[in-house]
């Protein structure tokens, strides 16, 4: 619960941040590939922002993905 409170302070919705981090860890895509995929869906974010999200929040998402597999 505390983790999602940290995500709420960002400008982008939690679902976008979660989706970007999930794509990075699940499919081993580059930050620029994720930027392209989000832009295709109409979400404009820079690869630098995606990089900072992955650095900040990747530990939690990585653990969740490993538990599901």
C-alpha positions in Angstrom: 0.0 0.0 0.0 2.8 2.4 0.8 4.4 1.7 -2.6 1.3 2.8 -4.5 1.1 6.0 -2.4 4.6 6.8 -3.8 3.3 6.4 -7.3 0.3 8.7 -6.7 2.6 11.7 -6.3 3.7 11.5 -10.0 2.1 13.4 -12.9 1.3 10.2 -14.8 -1.3 7.7 -13.7 -0.2 4.6 -11.8 -1.4 2.4 -14.7 1.0 4.1 -17.2 4.0 3.9 -14.9 3.2 0.3 -14.1 2.7 -0.6 -17.8 6.0 1.0 -18.7 8.0 -0.8 -16.0 6.2 -4.1 -16.8 7.1 -3.9 -20.5 10.7 -3.1 -19.6 11.1 -6.1 -17.2 8.8 -8.6 -18.9 9.9 -8.3 -22.5 13.4 -6.8 -22.0 12.6 -3.8 -24.2 14.7 -0.6 -24.4 13.5 2.6 -22.9 13.1 4.0 -26.4 11.0 1.0 -27.5 8.7 1.6 -24.6 8.5 5.2 -25.5 7.4 4.3 -29.0 4.8 1.8 -27.8 3.3 4.3 -25.4 3.3 7.0 -28.1 1.5 4.7 -30.4 -1.2 4.5 -27.8 -1.3 8.3 -27.5 0.8 8.6 -24.3 3.7 11.0 -24.8 6.5 10.4 -22.3 10.3 10.7 -22.8 12.6 7.7 -22.5 14.4 9.6 -19.7 11.3 9.6 -17.7 10.8 5.9 -18.3 14.3 5.3 -17.2 13.8 7.2 -13.9 10.6 5.2 -13.3 12.4 1.9 -13.8 15.2 2.9 -11.5 12.8 4.1 -8.7 10.2 1.4 -8.9 11.6 -1.6 -10.6 12.4 -3.6 -7.4 8.8 -4.0 -6.5 7.6 -4.8 -10.0 10.4 -7.3 -10.6 9.4 -9.2 -7.5 5.7 -9.2 -8.4 6.5 -10.5 -11.9 8.8 -13.3 -10.5 6.1 -14.4 -8.1 3.5 -14.7 -10.9 5.8 -16.9 -13.0 
